[in-house]
Amino acid sequence: MFYVIGRWLLHVFFRLFFRYQIEGREHIPREGGVLIAANHASALDPPLLGCASPRQVYFMAKAELFSMPVLSWLLPRVGAFPVHRGAADRSAIRSAIEYLKQGNAVVIFPEGTRTRTGELLPLQRGAGLIALKAGVPVVPAGLIGTFRPFRIEKGIPRLNRIIVRFGEPIDLSEYAGLDLREAVDAINQRMMKSIAALVR
C-alpha cells in the first residue's frame, strides 16, 4: 500500500512539474523476471523509473543511503537493497539475481554512479554478470531531461521536460556459447549501445 500510494503521488508530481512522458512501456514483460538497465544522471531517476514501470520494481541503491535516518526506513519499503560501490559487491549481485529468479523486475544503473557531465559512463561489469546469471531479458531504459533538471534562465527558474523511454528487450540467448568474461563484456556493450540510442 505504501508503494502504491507513494507511486501515485510521485506520478502526479512528475506530470505537473516536469510534464513527464513514458514511451515503450509495452516492452516490459508483465510477469517473470526482467532486468531494466538505465542511464543515471539524477536522484530523480529511481522514482521516475518506479512510476514509469507498469509493475513494481526493485532497486540497487548505494549502501551509504541506508545509514541515513529517514532513508534507512524508507528504502526497504520501496524495494531498494544496498550495494557497496567501488568494488564488486557480491552480496548485492546475489540479491539482484535472486530477485530476478523469483520473477521480479529489477532496475540497475549499470554506470555505477551518476554522470557529472551528462554523457554516459562506461558500464560496470556486474551489470552484464547479473543479466547473464539470472537468465532474464534485459530492457534498456533511457531517461531524458534528468541531468540538471532545474536551471535558471534570465533569473527565472526552469524545469526540464522529462521522458522515460523503454527499448525492446535484449535476448541474451546468443551469448550462451561464450565464456563468462567474453559474454559479460558483450552484454555490457549491447546494453551501452541500446541505452545510448534511447537517450539521443
C-alpha positions, 0 to 999 in steps of 0.5 A: 500500500505504501508503494502504491500510494507513494507511486501515485503521488510521485506520478502526479508530481512528475506530470505537473512539474516536469510534464513527464512522458513514458514511451515503450512501456509495452516492452516490459514483460508483465510477469517473470523476471526482467532486468531494466538497465538505465542511464543515471544522471539524477536522484530523480531517476529511481522514482521516475523509473518506479512510476514509469514501470507498469509493475513494481520494481526493485532497486540497487541503491548505494549502501551509504543511503541506508545509514541515513535516518529517514532513508534507512526506513524508507528504502526497504519499503520501496524495494531498494537493497544496498550495494557497496560501490567501488568494488564488486559487491557480491552480496548485492549481485546475489540479491539482484539475481535472486530477485530476478529468479523469483520473477521480479523486475529489477532496475540497475544503473549499470554506470555505477554512479551518476554522470557529472557531465551528462554523457554516459559512463562506461558500464560496470561489469556486474551489470552484464554478470547479473543479466547473464546469471539470472537468465532474464531479458534485459530492457534498456531504459533511457531517461531524458531531461534528468541531468540538471533538471532545474536551471535558471534562465534570465533569473527565472527558474526552469524545469526540464521536460522529462521522458522515460523511454523503454527499448525492446528487450535484449535476448541474451540467448546468443551469448550462451556459447561464450565464456563468462568474461567474453559474454559479460563484456558483450552484454555490457556493450549491447546494453551501452549501445541500446541505452545510448540510442534511447537517450539521443 
